[in-house]
Amino acid sequence: MQARFQNFSDPSSGSQGAKRLSILRRRMLEEDLDAWLVPHGDEHQNEYPPPHAWRLAWLTGFTGSAGYGIVTGDEAIVFVDGRYTSQVTRQIDTSQFGTSDLVKYPPHKWLENWISEKSEKDRRQDPEFRIGFDPWLTTLSAKKHFKKITKNHQVSFVATDNLIDRIWLDQPSPPVGPVSIQNQKYCGELAIEKIKSIKHQLTENGGDFCLLSDPASIAWLFNIRGHDTPHTPLALGYAVIHAKEYPQLFMDKQKMSREVEAYLTQLADLHPYSKIGGKLAKLANNVKIHADFSKTSVALGDIVNSNNGKLVNSTDPVVLPRAIKNASEIKGSRNAHLRDGVAVTKFLYWIDQQKPGSIDEITAVNQLELLRCTTAEKFQSELKDISFNTISGAGANGAVIHYRVTRKTNTLISNNSLYLVDSGGQYEDGTTDITRTIAVGTPPPLAVEDFTLVLKGHIAIALARFPEGTRGVDLDSFARASLWRHGRDFAHGTGHGIGSYLSVHEGPQSISRRSQVEIKPGMIISNEPGFYREGQWGIRIENLILVKEPNEIDGGNVPVMGFETLSLAPIDLRLINPDLMNKSELHWLNAYHGWVKRQLTPHLEENEAKWLETATTPLTHELPAASA
């Protein structure tokens, strides 16, 4: 079977970098610009933008989900985080583009340093630098960072139409995917009640209006889903929530069936997507408009300010209620994880039956998608999409944290190696994301040690108990402590939030070195520590976990929360050295495997069930690890 939801063409255009840079620089000269800013995101800051918005990828060849570009007359830089340090150098033309750390040395700091060095080197008679940017792609928060440069230098930030759009001759058209209504049995609350709650919150905060730019917030608030972005069921649009009046929704009607249009008309005044600027200008006069500056474009901010409105930076009011799942969403997630766990376990059985070296990464992706589709059908459900491009990394490819297999990179899954598969499904009742690292043949002893240390971190998160007010940053070190003791670490967060048939990466919650957001009951987060040896193997173990309500512990003085693990699939025993684990860790592993076996066995074929029995054999310190 050829995968329905994933293609394996090489989207990178790195070989065109020199040519495209040259054309872009000519446009910069025409506009008298010293630099041009190239964000990864679209007008809505989507992590996975629609194809027409992949401007950074088109220019540089880099296709990761987080990045930034700056082009000057003599330099071009691509900024990436720790997930993409290996990938970026494989994709870009390194003779044309340099790289920088998106977190440690972000674009605004790089640009200020470049301006300082340029001023000193050139001793220009005209010291003013003109920095061009697209105001629809640049957020108010990003502009604030860049504007800090003007304190020490004469810099003008020049808003223009997008220079890349001028030269991208075969740029795809914006999407017009159909909008659907999310069934209430999955969303758990009527849209009218959600809107009422947001209006009440707006009134309490003293606002007249709230501007929503995030399609995920709009999808959740109005109980709709769409088909405008890859693997994430979003419909691009804007919404203005009025404290006292009807909301306004800006979304093209050509995406709506009569049923959907009739439904949305009961909830909001509908306007074409392109009319947001004009309508906002009329609303803005002498009113206070709340907007999340991390999501709101400079273009919209300028419209409000130039029409006597006051823009107030406030967190998107939908973000937190969207993150805290209600009873229906939690039930749906558990159901989605059951059928997804059956599919993943069938896949693990299947891959274990293949002769080493007989299948490649693409064959594995195709098989996993087939099993998700057929398993969902047996449960009288449907795989709507995958939740992201499956990461299918054999051997050294597994060390590329967000590796995307193409026909060009496709590799055999060879003997005596590791294979990493990170995948997820989009179902109407939930979004899944799970990673398993598999031993093929006899794994190297060092890989077993690496894997066991990662597992210890995974279990530390799974067993964590914590009081109200605990943030993601407070938990992050739990996952790293065992690795740190052996001089090892990983360059990505430990966990991210998950949507309910929405984005596989959903805020505000996360477990990372930077997360200041409180972990609250009802949130779903990934638990995915890892370790990567470049050129050899990658290891990641990922389950999704639900934050449980706090309870009292005998002898304690404060209620504490914990996690319920939702994902269901065995963890490869062949990669575990039980002598590196303590009793509580072994107890968790054995209990988890017992639960996996009980939940999944009734849905497996006889041979699969026998395999799972072996794959979940309890481990002890006295016995060697069982072969899966």
ABEGO torsion letter per residue (X at the ends): XBBAABBABBABAAAAAAAAAAAAAAAAAAAGBABBBBBABBAAGBABBBAAABAAAAAAGBABABBBBBBBAABBBBBBBAAAAAAAAAABBAAABBBBBAAABBAAAAAAAAAAAAAAAAGBABABBBBBBBAAABBAAAAAAAAAAAAABBBBBBBBBBAAAAABAABBBBBABBBBBBBAAAAGBBAAAAAAAAAAAAAAAGBABBBBABAAAAAAAAGBBBAABBGBBBBBEBBBBBAABBBBBBBBAAABBAAAAAAAAAABBBBBAAAAAAAAAAAABGBBBBBBAAABBAAAAAAAAAAGBBBBBBBBAAAAAAABBBAAAAAAAAAAAAAAAAAAAAAAAAAAABBBGABBAAAAAAAAAAAAAAAAAAAGBBBABBABBBBBBBEAAAABABBBBBAAABBBBBBGBBBBBBBBBBBAAEBBBBBBBBBBEBBBAAAAAAAAAAAAAAAAAAABBBBBGBBAAAAAAAAAAAAAAAGBBBABBABBBBBBGBBABBOABBBBAABABBBBBGBBBBBBBBBBBBGABBBBBBBBBBBBBBBBBBGBABBBBBBBBABBBBBBAAABBAAABBAAAAAAAAAAAAAAAAAAAAABBAAAAAAAAAAABBBBAABBBBBX
